[in-house]
Amino acid sequence: MGNLNYKLVVGMIMISFFFLIAVFGPSLAPYSVDETAEVKYISTDEGRKLSAPPFPPSKEHIFGTDQWGYDILTLLLYGAKYTFFTVIIVAFLRVLIGGALGIFVALKRNPLNTRINDNTKIKVNIFSGFPVFIILYFILIRINIEPVLNPLTLSFIAGSLMVILGIMSVYDNVYSKTIEVQRNLYITASQALGGNKIHIAKRHIIPSIKSQVLIIFMNEVIQVLHLIGQLGIFNLFFGGTYIRMDPPVFISITKEWAGLIGQFRSTIYYYQWILFYPLLSYLLLLFSFYLLSQGVIKQEKINQRKTPIL
């Protein structure tokens, strides 16, 4: 029991829960996503009074409703798939493409001639000092608000941009780790015995860095979640934004969680429950990936102690 990796176990349980919500959310929703709560009369000590949305949490609406009468739990269940699968797919493609490039380029170089401290070989990543959010903002601001494209197309465009702008950071990490592994004697021995680059990558490089790549993947998931949250603050909701007038309010088309936070942020002064549940859901998802990443890091340290690499 003392060796149980609690962070890894709890993280996996939480991620599994969010996965099930993302897959079966619409089926579990208590109402239709377009259904609104009706204005009704309630009995009080002063007689019957007219009651209109937003309604606080109750038996009919566990998380309450927003100012237009939409059930917040229903909105969260419908938007879960956009939030969960977006961060997973974008992070996976970043790691797949960036990692493959990092291994490929590293294998083409002779690690014995690669000096880490050689100032003449320092690589500069143009995106490292320039926030990815700024690039996304100026591209999406033209197409995301009151869009003519459907939500799936907008999601594909935004997701592709996030993948492209995040490849280089993954490439740099995997490249440096591959160069480090190549310095081991068993790699040199494999090359001397005639092993080609594909054989070395499959038999030696990938098994040696797979746990580190998993950690990189977890970090990329967290970064993508942060990025979607930043866009939501500026009313660029993933999948599209439309504007409801009188007064003007920005509405998330896909109901993804960062979009709901941006959509409801003005309600914090009057109807706190409207913002609280989307914000709590987003933070719990972020925390679950953080726990899982810390659990993977801890497990990697345990494995290294058990089977040290000589």
Phi, psi and omega in degrees: 000329182292336181267004181293129180274089186296321181297319179293316182294310181296320179298317179294321178296315181294318178296320178298320178298313180294327177297315179296321178297318181294324182281314188253009184309305180301327179288333181271348184297135181287340181224167171289150183295338180262000183276135180242150177286139184273154172295137184217165176260139178237150181269130177231177177296338180263006180112192181279132180233150178283130180239128182230158178300153008278143178261136178289169178306136182204184178295324180287323181227097188301319179260006182082186177235165175274187186290347177258359177096006178282136181290124186292321178300319178297316179300318180294319181291324178286327182272352184300320184295325179291320181290309187291307186287334177297309183293324180293311184293315181297313180296319180297315180292323175302312183290321181296309183287310180297321179293317179297319178295318180299316179292317182298312182293320181295322181290339179281344181259155176274112184297335180288339179259006182260112181258123182296325184265012180284109185293341181281351184243018178289129179264141180248122176267115185299333182272352185293326181258007182237119184302129178300326181303321182297316179297313180298319183301311185287341175276313186284335182299336181275337187237347190269332182267128187049060190285153171264342178273154180284162183302325181294318179293317178297320178296320179296317180295310181297317180296320179297319178297318179297322179294310184299317184283349180253357184295318189296323180294320177293318179303313181299317181295311183291323179300312182295322179291323178293317177301320180295317180293324181297340181285348181291150185293328182292336175289316178299319179295319180296320177294320180295330179276002175099011178292129179279178185294323179295317178299315181296319180296316183287320188269336188235307187293304185298314177300329183284329186248006187297322179291324177292324176294323177296321176296318177300319179299315179299318179294323178293322177301314180296319179295321179293321176299316177300318183295316178296322177296320178296317178297322180296324178298329180261023173065022174257082186279141183296123181098355176122151180229132170238161188249128173259126187271169175057073348280163181294125179227134179274128186242135176281126181288320185270350182067021177296154196293320177295325176294320177295325177296313178296323180292323187258005188298334181285347182278357183298335182276341187236310184234081190298330184295335182296319179275330189299313187288317172298321179294318178297318180297316180297315182293323178294321177296316178298317181294324181295319177292324177296315178300316181297318179296318178293325177294321178294319178298316179296319180294324178295321178294321178296316180296323179293325177291325181285317182232076181297144179272120183273000000 
